[in-house]
Amino acid sequence: MKKNGTSRVVNWDFAIQLMKIVFTPDYHYELAKEEAGTKRGAYINCGDGYWHELGKGVVNIDPGFDAVKKNKNWIY
């Protein structure tokens, strides 16, 4: 896995939790970009070739689990 250009090995339990955080929210592809956003914001590329802005193009679908906030915390 890479974060800020640095690779690291993660254990399986951590990887499962990370995948849950990344893939739980709803991704609106009509708002996705092919390049990282240039405006201030939190963007994620989840491996689909597009950049999604958290909170705009990526929204929570489960009111009991704030995956968008957890993604922002992971990024920053």
C-alpha positions, 0 to 999 in steps of 0.5 A, a space after each residue: 500500500 502507498 501513502 504520500 508516495 511511501 510504500 508499506 506492508 500492512 497486515 491482513 486485518 488492517 487491509 480488510 478494515 481499510 477496504 471497508 472504509 474505502 468501498 462502503 461509501 457511494 461513488 458518483 462517477 458523473 462527478 469523478 475526474 481523470 486527474 487529481 483535483 486542483 481545488 482545495 479538498 480531499 480526493 481519493 483514487 480507489 483504483 478505478 482510474 478516477 479521482 473522487 472528491 470526498 463529501 461531493 463525489 463520495 457520499 455516505 450511504 449508511 447513516 450509522 457509519 461515516 465512511 467519508 470522514 474515516 477516509 478523510 482521517 486516513 488521508 490526513 
